[in-house]
Amino acid sequence: MTEDLDAIIRARMATFMEPDSPERIAERKRNSARCGHVKRKLRKGERLTGELLEFAVDVAGDHTEIVENLKAGHQLGDYEMHLMIDVFLLHARLA
């Protein structure tokens, strides 16, 4: 049992420690840039459209009030803005 657990841990560590592929690096950069664009537009009070709107809606997930406000082009409240910028976008950037 312990040997199986050790083998699993070694396999997961090897996967975690291997360098990212160029495609994965490009994907992370693209997501990071999108997070920055959404963050800047939200702080300026600008409406999100197109791909940025789709990305922000995906990041907001199940928070329907935030999603509705984003789709309608309304300004987010202070708490909603905090959730989007400091929680959801940060999590999306680090994931």
MOUR-V749691 format. One record per residue. RES is the residue in three letters. OMEGA is omega in whole degrees, -180 to 180 (NA if undefined). Layout:
# MOUR-V749691
RES	OMEGA
RES	OMEGA
This chain:
# MOUR-V749691
MET	-179
THR	179
GLU	178
ASP	179
LEU	177
ASP	179
ALA	178
ILE	-180
ILE	179
ARG	-180
ALA	179
ARG	178
MET	179
ALA	178
THR	-179
PHE	-174
MET	-179
GLU	-177
PRO	179
ASP	177
SER	177
PRO	179
GLU	179
ARG	178
ILE	179
ALA	178
GLU	178
ARG	178
LYS	-180
ARG	179
ASN	179
SER	179
ALA	178
ARG	178
CYS	179
GLY	179
HIS	180
VAL	-179
LYS	180
ARG	-179
LYS	179
LEU	-180
ARG	178
LYS	-178
GLY	-180
GLU	180
ARG	176
LEU	179
THR	172
GLY	-176
GLU	179
LEU	177
LEU	179
GLU	179
PHE	-179
ALA	178
VAL	177
ASP	-179
VAL	-178
ALA	175
GLY	-172
ASP	-178
HIS	-169
THR	-179
GLU	178
ILE	-180
VAL	179
GLU	179
ASN	179
LEU	-179
LYS	-180
ALA	-179
GLY	179
HIS	175
GLN	176
LEU	175
GLY	-178
ASP	-178
TYR	178
GLU	178
MET	178
HIS	180
LEU	-178
MET	-172
ILE	-172
ASP	-178
VAL	-172
PHE	-178
LEU	178
LEU	179
HIS	179
ALA	-179
ARG	-177
LEU	-178
ALA	NA
